């Protein structure tokens, strides 16, 4: 019986801890990809001129995985040619265990003009 409980528990922890980022391209045209390491994460709208390249929805990240979520967002918006990811809303959803919650964020991929 132990042999079925442990793999099941590990699989459930793995699935719970896996965040995803979905992108919807909204801008026209094509831009060369940027290096994800150079993409800014913004919590306020930039004062610089920019164009919107797409929107993103990040979800399923553990409460302690802020940096992991930000890096996943950078990785997903960089192929669009984004210089920044502007997070417009974020929060936590209950994961069903009653002891922790999962982080989510929505926002816009931007390219500076």
Order of alpha helices (4+ residues) and beta strands (2+ residues): alpha-beta-beta-beta-alpha-beta-beta
